[in-house]
Amino acid sequence: MEESKDIEEHGPTEQDRGIQLTQYALKDPLTYAIIGAAQKVHRTLGPGFAESTYQAALCKELMAREITFESQKEFEVFYEGALCGTYRPDLVVHGKVVLEIKAISRLAREHAAQTISYLKASGLSVALLVNFGAPSLEVKRFRN
């Protein structure tokens, strides 16, 4: 019992976590706002719905927050200058952030690889992989 108490005393305090969140919000307010919208959707709906349900709810929440986005925007994929195909990420937020949505029990490496590939092909600088299927919202952030 004393060991866990000792660990708690040495960990970051609530105030420290609040300061870290505030610094993050100032450093990257757009992704912070997107994550906040996703957290509200997850808190309201919880896990267990289809990906399309979370995407629709997140779009509604982004609109309520006046955050612009495009759904299923098409990007072309080139290989050595030749067009090889296209892909459509779930959302592109404010023309800056690729947002890939999942509704699965646990993220796997393939999901991260997919998101990184989408980020590279889009030419944008940031991507968020958001999983609504777990008991707690999972978010992974990637930079190009």
KOLDRENTI-280142 format. One record per residue: residue in three letters; x, y, z of N, C-alpha, C, O in turn. Coordinates in nm, 3 decimals. Example, Ala and Ser with C-alpha at 12.3 -4.5 7.8 and 13.67 -1.06 7.14 Angstrom:
2
resn/nc1/nc2/nc3/cac1/cac2/cac3/cc1/cc2/cc3/oc1/oc2/oc3
ala/1.319/-0.569/0.780/1.230/-0.450/0.780/1.320/-0.330/0.780/1.424/-0.332/0.846
ser/1.285/-0.225/0.708/1.367/-0.106/0.714/1.290/0.003/0.787/1.341/0.114/0.804
***
This chain:
144
resn/nc1/nc2/nc3/cac1/cac2/cac3/cc1/cc2/cc3/oc1/oc2/oc3
met/0.082/-0.119/0.000/0.000/0.000/0.000/0.086/0.125/0.000/0.056/0.221/-0.071
glu/0.194/0.124/0.080/0.279/0.242/0.084/0.351/0.264/-0.049/0.375/0.378/-0.088
glu/0.384/0.155/-0.119/0.453/0.169/-0.247/0.369/0.247/-0.347/0.420/0.338/-0.413
ser/0.241/0.213/-0.358/0.158/0.285/-0.454/0.140/0.430/-0.413/0.134/0.518/-0.498
lys/0.132/0.456/-0.282/0.122/0.593/-0.235/0.249/0.670/-0.272/0.243/0.786/-0.313
asp/0.363/0.605/-0.257/0.491/0.666/-0.290/0.497/0.699/-0.440/0.547/0.805/-0.478
ile/0.448/0.609/-0.524/0.448/0.632/-0.668/0.359/0.751/-0.702/0.396/0.835/-0.784
glu/0.243/0.757/-0.641/0.150/0.867/-0.669/0.213/1.002/-0.636/0.192/1.099/-0.708
glu/0.288/1.009/-0.528/0.348/1.135/-0.487/0.454/1.183/-0.586/0.477/1.303/-0.598
his/0.518/1.090/-0.657/0.625/1.128/-0.748/0.577/1.148/-0.892/0.653/1.197/-0.975
gly/0.454/1.113/-0.922/0.400/1.131/-1.057/0.357/1.274/-1.079/0.356/1.353/-0.985
pro/0.320/1.309/-1.203/0.275/1.446/-1.230/0.144/1.475/-1.157/0.057/1.388/-1.146
thr/0.131/1.595/-1.108/0.009/1.634/-1.039/-0.096/1.673/-1.142/-0.066/1.691/-1.259
glu/-0.220/1.687/-1.096/-0.328/1.733/-1.185/-0.291/1.868/-1.245/-0.317/1.894/-1.362
gln/-0.232/1.954/-1.164/-0.194/2.086/-1.212/-0.088/2.074/-1.321/-0.095/2.145/-1.421
asp/0.011/1.984/-1.303/0.113/1.962/-1.405/0.051/1.915/-1.535/0.088/1.962/-1.643
arg/-0.044/1.821/-1.527/-0.111/1.771/-1.647/-0.189/1.883/-1.715/-0.191/1.890/-1.838
gly/-0.252/1.969/-1.637/-0.325/2.082/-1.693/-0.233/2.178/-1.766/-0.268/2.230/-1.872
ile/-0.116/2.202/-1.709/-0.018/2.289/-1.774/0.029/2.227/-1.905/0.042/2.296/-2.006
gln/0.055/2.095/-1.904/0.098/2.026/-2.026/-0.010/2.036/-2.133/0.022/2.062/-2.249
leu/-0.136/2.016/-2.096/-0.245/2.026/-2.193/-0.257/2.167/-2.248/-0.280/2.185/-2.368
thr/-0.242/2.267/-2.163/-0.250/2.405/-2.208/-0.137/2.436/-2.305/-0.160/2.500/-2.407
gln/-0.015/2.391/-2.276/0.097/2.414/-2.366/0.074/2.345/-2.500/0.107/2.401/-2.604
tyr/0.017/2.223/-2.497/-0.013/2.152/-2.620/-0.119/2.226/-2.700/-0.108/2.238/-2.822
ala/-0.220/2.277/-2.633/-0.327/2.350/-2.700/-0.272/2.475/-2.768/-0.316/2.511/-2.877
leu/-0.178/2.542/-2.705/-0.118/2.661/-2.764/-0.027/2.626/-2.881/-0.020/2.699/-2.979
lys/0.043/2.515/-2.869/0.137/2.473/-2.973/0.066/2.425/-3.099/0.110/2.453/-3.210
asp/-0.044/2.352/-3.083/-0.115/2.295/-3.197/-0.266/2.301/-3.171/-0.328/2.198/-3.144
pro/-0.325/2.420/-3.179/-0.466/2.435/-3.142/-0.563/2.357/-3.230/-0.669/2.316/-3.182
leu/-0.530/2.335/-3.358/-0.623/2.265/-3.446/-0.637/2.118/-3.406/-0.749/2.069/-3.389
thr/-0.525/2.048/-3.389/-0.537/1.907/-3.351/-0.594/1.894/-3.210/-0.666/1.798/-3.180
tyr/-0.564/1.989/-3.124/-0.621/1.988/-2.990/-0.773/2.000/-2.997/-0.845/1.932/-2.924
ala/-0.823/2.087/-3.086/-0.968/2.105/-3.103/-1.033/1.980/-3.163/-1.142/1.941/-3.123
ile/-0.964/1.917/-3.259/-1.017/1.795/-3.320/-1.027/1.685/-3.215/-1.128/1.615/-3.207
ile/-0.922/1.669/-3.136/-0.922/1.566/-3.032/-1.031/1.594/-2.929/-1.097/1.502/-2.882
gly/-1.050/1.720/-2.895/-1.157/1.757/-2.802/-1.294/1.719/-2.856/-1.379/1.670/-2.782
ala/-1.315/1.742/-2.985/-1.442/1.704/-3.048/-1.460/1.553/-3.046/-1.569/1.503/-3.017
ala/-1.353/1.480/-3.076/-1.358/1.334/-3.075/-1.385/1.281/-2.934/-1.459/1.185/-2.916
gln/-1.325/1.344/-2.835/-1.349/1.303/-2.696/-1.496/1.321/-2.659/-1.554/1.237/-2.590
lys/-1.556/1.431/-2.703/-1.697/1.453/-2.671/-1.784/1.346/-2.737/-1.877/1.295/-2.674
val/-1.754/1.313/-2.862/-1.829/1.209/-2.932/-1.815/1.075/-2.858/-1.914/1.005/-2.836
his/-1.693/1.041/-2.822/-1.670/0.912/-2.753/-1.738/0.910/-2.617/-1.797/0.809/-2.578
arg/-1.729/1.020/-2.545/-1.792/1.029/-2.413/-1.944/1.015/-2.424/-2.007/0.954/-2.338
thr/-2.001/1.070/-2.529/-2.146/1.066/-2.549/-2.195/0.930/-2.599/-2.292/0.876/-2.548
leu/-2.126/0.876/-2.700/-2.172/0.750/-2.761/-2.112/0.625/-2.698/-2.176/0.520/-2.693
gly/-1.988/0.636/-2.650/-1.918/0.518/-2.599/-1.877/0.427/-2.714/-1.906/0.456/-2.830
pro/-1.809/0.317/-2.682/-1.767/0.223/-2.787/-1.883/0.134/-2.832/-1.985/0.124/-2.763
gly/-1.867/0.070/-2.949/-1.964/-0.030/-2.992/-2.039/0.000/-3.119/-2.109/-0.088/-3.170
phe/-2.029/0.120/-3.172/-2.099/0.154/-3.295/-2.008/0.135/-3.416/-1.888/0.114/-3.401
ala/-2.067/0.143/-3.534/-1.991/0.132/-3.659/-1.911/0.260/-3.682/-1.946/0.367/-3.632
glu/-1.804/0.247/-3.757/-1.718/0.361/-3.790/-1.799/0.475/-3.852/-1.775/0.592/-3.821
ser/-1.894/0.442/-3.939/-1.974/0.545/-4.006/-2.055/0.628/-3.905/-2.078/0.747/-3.927
thr/-2.099/0.566/-3.797/-2.174/0.638/-3.693/-2.085/0.741/-3.626/-2.125/0.855/-3.604
tyr/-1.962/0.699/-3.592/-1.869/0.793/-3.528/-1.830/0.906/-3.623/-1.817/1.021/-3.583
gln/-1.811/0.871/-3.751/-1.775/0.974/-3.848/-1.887/1.077/-3.859/-1.859/1.197/-3.860
ala/-2.011/1.033/-3.868/-2.125/1.125/-3.877/-2.135/1.213/-3.752/-2.159/1.333/-3.761
ala/-2.116/1.151/-3.635/-2.123/1.226/-3.509/-2.008/1.327/-3.499/-2.027/1.440/-3.454
leu/-1.889/1.285/-3.541/-1.774/1.375/-3.536/-1.793/1.492/-3.633/-1.758/1.605/-3.601
cys/-1.847/1.465/-3.750/-1.875/1.574/-3.845/-1.972/1.674/-3.783/-1.953/1.795/-3.796
lys/-2.076/1.625/-3.717/-2.173/1.712/-3.650/-2.104/1.796/-3.542/-2.131/1.916/-3.529
glu/-2.016/1.733/-3.467/-1.945/1.805/-3.360/-1.847/1.908/-3.417/-1.835/2.018/-3.363
leu/-1.777/1.874/-3.524/-1.686/1.970/-3.587/-1.764/2.090/-3.640/-1.720/2.204/-3.626
met/-1.879/2.064/-3.702/-1.963/2.175/-3.751/-2.008/2.263/-3.635/-2.007/2.386/-3.646
ala/-2.047/2.202/-3.524/-2.091/2.279/-3.407/-1.979/2.368/-3.354/-2.004/2.476/-3.300
arg/-1.856/2.322/-3.372/-1.740/2.399/-3.326/-1.684/2.490/-3.436/-1.581/2.555/-3.418
glu/-1.753/2.493/-3.550/-1.714/2.575/-3.664/-1.573/2.542/-3.714/-1.495/2.630/-3.749
ile/-1.542/2.413/-3.715/-1.414/2.364/-3.768/-1.444/2.305/-3.906/-1.522/2.210/-3.919
thr/-1.382/2.362/-4.009/-1.411/2.319/-4.145/-1.344/2.184/-4.175/-1.237/2.153/-4.122
phe/-1.409/2.106/-4.260/-1.355/1.974/-4.298/-1.415/1.931/-4.430/-1.517/1.983/-4.475
glu/-1.348/1.836/-4.493/-1.399/1.771/-4.613/-1.406/1.622/-4.583/-1.312/1.564/-4.528
ser/-1.515/1.561/-4.619/-1.533/1.418/-4.598/-1.499/1.344/-4.728/-1.544/1.382/-4.836
gln/-1.419/1.238/-4.715/-1.384/1.153/-4.827/-1.319/1.229/-4.943/-1.346/1.200/-5.060
lys/-1.234/1.326/-4.913/-1.163/1.400/-5.017/-1.069/1.305/-5.090/-0.996/1.228/-5.027
glu/-1.071/1.312/-5.220/-0.990/1.219/-5.300/-0.849/1.274/-5.322/-0.831/1.390/-5.360
phe/-0.749/1.188/-5.299/-0.610/1.219/-5.326/-0.556/1.117/-5.426/-0.593/0.999/-5.422
glu/-0.469/1.163/-5.514/-0.408/1.073/-5.611/-0.276/1.020/-5.555/-0.205/1.090/-5.483
val/-0.244/0.895/-5.589/-0.121/0.831/-5.546/-0.035/0.809/-5.670/-0.078/0.745/-5.767
phe/0.087/0.862/-5.665/0.179/0.849/-5.778/0.297/0.761/-5.741/0.342/0.757/-5.627
tyr/0.346/0.691/-5.840/0.470/0.613/-5.827/0.557/0.648/-5.945/0.520/0.624/-6.060
glu/0.673/0.703/-5.918/0.767/0.746/-6.021/0.698/0.828/-6.129/0.719/0.806/-6.248
gly/0.616/0.921/-6.085/0.549/1.013/-6.175/0.423/0.961/-6.241/0.355/1.036/-6.310
ala/0.391/0.834/-6.222/0.272/0.776/-6.284/0.160/0.762/-6.180/0.183/0.720/-6.067
leu/0.040/0.799/-6.221/-0.076/0.784/-6.134/-0.106/0.635/-6.116/-0.127/0.563/-6.214
cys/-0.107/0.590/-5.992/-0.129/0.448/-5.962/-0.264/0.422/-5.898/-0.312/0.308/-5.897
gly/-0.325/0.524/-5.845/-0.454/0.504/-5.779/-0.495/0.627/-5.703/-0.431/0.733/-5.711
thr/-0.602/0.612/-5.629/-0.652/0.721/-5.545/-0.688/0.664/-5.409/-0.702/0.543/-5.392
tyr/-0.703/0.751/-5.314/-0.752/0.710/-5.182/-0.832/0.825/-5.125/-0.817/0.940/-5.166
arg/-0.916/0.792/-5.029/-1.002/0.890/-4.965/-0.993/0.874/-4.814/-1.052/0.781/-4.758
pro/-0.920/0.962/-4.746/-0.922/0.955/-4.600/-1.060/0.990/-4.549/-1.139/1.054/-4.620
asp/-1.090/0.950/-4.428/-1.223/0.977/-4.372/-1.254/1.126/-4.372/-1.360/1.168/-4.419
leu/-1.161/1.206/-4.320/-1.180/1.351/-4.317/-1.047/1.422/-4.341/-0.941/1.371/-4.306
val/-1.055/1.539/-4.400/-0.942/1.632/-4.403/-0.994/1.757/-4.334/-1.087/1.822/-4.382
val/-0.933/1.790/-4.221/-0.982/1.899/-4.138/-0.904/2.026/-4.166/-0.781/2.030/-4.159
his/-0.979/2.131/-4.197/-0.924/2.266/-4.220/-0.815/2.265/-4.328/-0.728/2.353/-4.328
gly/-0.820/2.168/-4.418/-0.721/2.158/-4.524/-0.580/2.128/-4.476/-0.484/2.142/-4.552
lys/-0.568/2.086/-4.348/-0.435/2.068/-4.289/-0.411/1.933/-4.223/-0.297/1.888/-4.214
val/-0.518/1.867/-4.178/-0.502/1.746/-4.096/-0.581/1.631/-4.159/-0.702/1.641/-4.181
val/-0.510/1.521/-4.188/-0.575/1.399/-4.232/-0.628/1.330/-4.107/-0.555/1.312/-4.010
leu/-0.754/1.291/-4.109/-0.815/1.226/-3.994/-0.867/1.090/-4.037/-0.958/1.079/-4.120
glu/-0.808/0.985/-3.981/-0.850/0.849/-4.010/-0.924/0.796/-3.888/-0.871/0.799/-3.776
ile/-1.046/0.747/-3.908/-1.132/0.703/-3.800/-1.143/0.551/-3.800/-1.160/0.489/-3.904
lys/-1.134/0.494/-3.681/-1.153/0.350/-3.663/-1.253/0.327/-3.550/-1.272/0.413/-3.464
ala/-1.316/0.210/-3.552/-1.409/0.171/-3.446/-1.384/0.023/-3.417/-1.468/-0.063/-3.444
ile/-1.267/-0.004/-3.361/-1.221/-0.140/-3.335/-1.176/-0.152/-3.190/-1.153/-0.051/-3.123
ser/-1.163/-0.275/-3.142/-1.127/-0.292/-3.001/-0.985/-0.246/-2.971/-0.956/-0.201/-2.860
arg/-0.896/-0.257/-3.071/-0.757/-0.218/-3.046/-0.687/-0.184/-3.177/-0.702/-0.255/-3.276
leu/-0.612/-0.075/-3.178/-0.537/-0.036/-3.297/-0.421/-0.132/-3.319/-0.362/-0.183/-3.224
ala/-0.389/-0.155/-3.445/-0.275/-0.240/-3.482/-0.178/-0.158/-3.566/-0.209/-0.046/-3.608
arg/-0.062/-0.214/-3.590/0.041/-0.145/-3.670/-0.010/-0.111/-3.810/0.027/-0.009/-3.867
glu/-0.094/-0.198/-3.864/-0.146/-0.174/-3.998/-0.226/-0.044/-4.006/-0.224/0.024/-4.108
his/-0.295/-0.011/-3.899/-0.373/0.112/-3.897/-0.281/0.234/-3.897/-0.308/0.334/-3.964
ala/-0.173/0.225/-3.821/-0.074/0.334/-3.821/-0.009/0.344/-3.959/0.009/0.455/-4.010
ala/0.027/0.231/-4.018/0.089/0.231/-4.151/-0.004/0.294/-4.255/0.039/0.372/-4.339
gln/-0.132/0.259/-4.248/-0.231/0.315/-4.339/-0.238/0.467/-4.323/-0.240/0.540/-4.422
thr/-0.243/0.513/-4.201/-0.252/0.657/-4.174/-0.128/0.729/-4.223/-0.138/0.837/-4.281
ile/-0.011/0.671/-4.200/0.115/0.732/-4.246/0.117/0.739/-4.399/0.161/0.839/-4.456
ser/0.071/0.633/-4.465/0.065/0.633/-4.612/-0.029/0.742/-4.662/0.004/0.812/-4.757
tyr/-0.144/0.757/-4.599/-0.239/0.862/-4.636/-0.176/1.000/-4.617/-0.195/1.089/-4.699
leu/-0.103/1.016/-4.509/-0.037/1.143/-4.481/0.065/1.175/-4.589/0.069/1.287/-4.640
lys/0.146/1.078/-4.625/0.246/1.100/-4.731/0.181/1.135/-4.863/0.221/1.230/-4.929
ala/0.080/1.059/-4.902/0.014/1.081/-5.030/-0.058/1.216/-5.035/-0.066/1.278/-5.141
ser/-0.108/1.261/-4.923/-0.182/1.388/-4.920/-0.090/1.508/-4.930/-0.130/1.614/-4.978
gly/0.035/1.492/-4.885/0.127/1.604/-4.882/0.102/1.698/-4.765/0.169/1.801/-4.753
leu/0.007/1.663/-4.679/-0.019/1.745/-4.561/0.083/1.712/-4.453/0.158/1.616/-4.466
ser/0.086/1.790/-4.348/0.191/1.772/-4.248/0.149/1.694/-4.123/0.236/1.646/-4.050
val/0.019/1.680/-4.098/-0.025/1.614/-3.975/-0.140/1.518/-4.004/-0.227/1.546/-4.088
ala/-0.140/1.405/-3.934/-0.252/1.311/-3.941/-0.286/1.265/-3.800/-0.199/1.254/-3.714
leu/-0.414/1.240/-3.779/-0.461/1.182/-3.653/-0.531/1.051/-3.685/-0.615/1.044/-3.775
leu/-0.495/0.948/-3.611/-0.563/0.819/-3.617/-0.645/0.811/-3.489/-0.589/0.809/-3.379
val/-0.777/0.805/-3.504/-0.867/0.810/-3.388/-0.948/0.682/-3.384/-1.014/0.646/-3.481
asn/-0.942/0.613/-3.270/-1.018/0.489/-3.253/-1.126/0.507/-3.147/-1.097/0.531/-3.030
phe/-1.251/0.495/-3.191/-1.366/0.509/-3.102/-1.409/0.376/-3.042/-1.495/0.375/-2.954
gly/-1.351/0.263/-3.087/-1.399/0.131/-3.046/-1.349/0.082/-2.912/-1.403/-0.014/-2.858
ala/-1.248/0.145/-2.857/-1.192/0.103/-2.728/-1.269/0.171/-2.613/-1.338/0.271/-2.635
pro/-1.257/0.116/-2.493/-1.326/0.179/-2.379/-1.287/0.326/-2.357/-1.370/0.407/-2.317
ser/-1.160/0.359/-2.386/-1.114/0.498/-2.383/-1.074/0.537/-2.524/-1.018/0.456/-2.598
leu/-1.102/0.659/-2.563/-1.067/0.706/-2.695/-0.916/0.693/-2.715/-0.838/0.732/-2.629
glu/-0.877/0.637/-2.829/-0.735/0.627/-2.865/-0.705/0.724/-2.976/-0.778/0.730/-3.075
val/-0.597/0.801/-2.960/-0.555/0.896/-3.062/-0.405/0.884/-3.082/-0.328/0.887/-2.986
lys/-0.365/0.869/-3.207/-0.223/0.869/-3.242/-0.203/0.983/-3.342/-0.282/1.002/-3.434
arg/-0.095/1.057/-3.321/-0.065/1.173/-3.403/0.061/1.144/-3.485/0.159/1.091/-3.433
phe/0.058/1.180/-3.614/0.171/1.156/-3.703/0.207/1.285/-3.774/0.120/1.366/-3.806
arg/0.335/1.304/-3.799/0.384/1.421/-3.874/0.454/1.373/-4.000/0.521/1.270/-4.000
asn/0.439/1.448/-4.107/0.503/1.418/-4.234/0.641/1.482/-4.239/0.712/1.469/-4.338
***
